């Protein structure tokens, strides 16, 4: 996990549960520019391809049996996705851009940070037949507030069945904070539980705090599938695998549910993104990039769940969790951070799921959104987002919790009364809207500025899909019930 900061006209802070984001700069205060705003993108001299990961977890065996994830939608609530070689345009669609980048037409929907594209490549590599929906919440430096994640999760639940051929049945959330309030009242845990009860398997990165690390919020919620990272030691057999040194072990009260390969995973490079420019030695050839973290491990599991759900479409989220944990390979050494063990799809596809129902106390969501942030606070122009406020204004947890539970937090293009996305279909596209006001402190920001923010000049030229599948920096030809997401502008 990380505290990330943005320098320049718009300073921002966020905490994300991906080791690739690196540790926070010691002693840096929220909203203060840091010489190394992301610490480092974690990787080492080793390199594990997604093909090798598939062999480790048994995904290759499901491929041979005909499972590719076809018919399953996976929502990636992250930093967006860009068109790069190796990622099929007809297998990616855009949900709303809820990030601070959304006011900039050149960055809208696109992964200017590099994290989301890397994870998309892992999910697609494990489940090449799945449909990926990108819900962008993180900006060019990874900055994101909990309220943006809440809105993104609520949107996924509201739109999970828009495409009946690929209903969203999996959410990848490689995000977390160091908030520690009781999960039974926390807003972030309430949001993931609502998605879980709506039939969506929520895969959450456990965090990168190492042996002393508690699970992040919302990974500590007992309902979700909390994923730690395994180190394969460069082999495709599980006998020598161990829990990665950076992977959060949790505590006796809540451990990761299982682990999956997460050390120096080779996936897609996002040329010109922040992490690409900052870490040129992580590049593998021209098109690939390697990174380590529970973010990557979570993406592996999200792809694996898509394969499992194609093979066993009748499974509920509780049954998916039972199948994966009951079939996991127990790693030698007894490290409690492995949870049930390492993911083993070949066993999971035949694992029994009787008695799989979870009966934990449910989160009410009526706690403090500020407590859910922990130490991760967003700052724009030196003004820090704190207290019971969302990015767009005052936040009443009880009112939101009722709406989120009822599936009414989004009404058309409005989330909790704030117009943030298109309201309905118009011909062949989702109606475009721009949100441009940030109101938490009594002052309004009508725009965020890009000068000096790491990718001046916009490095996306040359990143167009050949054959016309990518047109004008928008996904097109991607059908949802005969309608498709294209030219999703937030102008005006």
C-alpha positions, 0 to 999 in steps of 0.5 A: 500500500502507499500514500501517493502525492501529486506535486504542482497546481493540484497536490493529491494524496492516496493510499492504494494496496498495490506494492507496485505503488511503493511505500510512502516517503517517510515523514511527508505530510498529506498534501506536501509534495515529495521528491519521490511521490510514489516511493518506488514501483516494486520489482526485482531482477526476476520475471514471471510471465502470465503464462507461467502464472497460469501454469502455477495456478492451473489455469492452463488446465481450464483453458484446455478444457475450454474455459477462457472466462467467456460470458463473464464480466470483470470490473476493474476499479482502478486507474483506467486502461489504455490501448496497448499491444496485447490487449484486445479492444473488443474485450474492454469497455469503459465505465465512468471516469470518476477520477481527478483526470476526468476534467481533462479530455486528453486523459479521460478514461485513460490510464495515465498512471500505469497501474490499471493497464498492468492489472488489465493485462494480467486479468486478460492473460488469465481469462482471455475470454472475459469482458473487462469493464474499466471504472477509473477512479485513480488519477495520473499520480494514483491519487484517489479518495474513498468517496470515488471508490464508493461511487465506482463500486455502487456504479458497478452494482447498478450496471452489472447486468447491462450486458446480459452476454457478459454480466459483471460477476467479478470486481478487482479492487487493488485498493485499500487504506490503513483505516481500522474502524470496525468493519461492521460500520465502515462505509468501504466494507459496506460497499463491497458487501453490497456488491458481494450480495448482488452476486459479484465476487469482490477480489481485494488486495490484502496490502503490502505491509509485510509480516507486521502488516494488518490487512487493509480496508476493505480487505479486512472485511470477512466476506470478501476474497482477500488476496496475498502475494506468493513468490514462485521462486522462478518455477512453475511448481508450487512446492518451493513457493513462499509468501512474498516478503512484502505481502501483508500477513494480517492477524489472527483475527483476519488473515488473507484468504489465499495467495497467488503469484505476485512477485515481478509479474510481467504484464502490459506496459503503459508507455509514457505513464507515470510509473513507466517514465519513473521506472525504465528498468522495469520494462521488458522489451518494448511492450511489457513491464514487470511489477510486484504486489498484492495488486498483481496477485489480486488480478491473477485471482480475478482472472481465475474467478472468471475461468471458474465461473464459466466452468461453474456458472451456478456458483454464488460468491460464497461458493466461489470463495469456498471452492478456492479456499478449500482447494488451495495448495498449502505452502510449506513452512506454515506462514499464516499469511498464506491463508488457506494456501496458494490458488489451485484452479485445477482443484477448485473446478471440482471442489465441493461447496456444500455449506459455503454460506457466510454468516458474519455480521454485516456492515451497516456502513454508518461509520465515518468516511474519514475513518475509512480513509485512515491516513490517506487524505486527498489534497487539492491546492493545499486544501485537504479533504477530511471529515464527513465529506465526499469529493463532491460535498457533504457525506451522510453515511446513513443516507448513503448506506441505505441507498447503496444497500437498495441499489439506488445510490446511482439514479441515471448519471447522478450518484447521491445527487451529484451528476458524475456520469451519463444518464442514459443511452443516446443512439450508440453511446452513453450520454456524456457529462462533465463533473467539474466542481469539488466542494468539500471546503466551501471553495470550488475548483472548476478545473485541475491543471496538468502543467508539470504533472509528469506527462506534459505533451501527452505520450499517447500518440502511437497507442491507437488500435490498428484496424479502427477498433480504437477511434479518437481515444475512445473504445468503440464497437463494444456492444452492451445489449445492442448498444455500445460504449463509444465517445464517452465525453464529459464535456460541458 
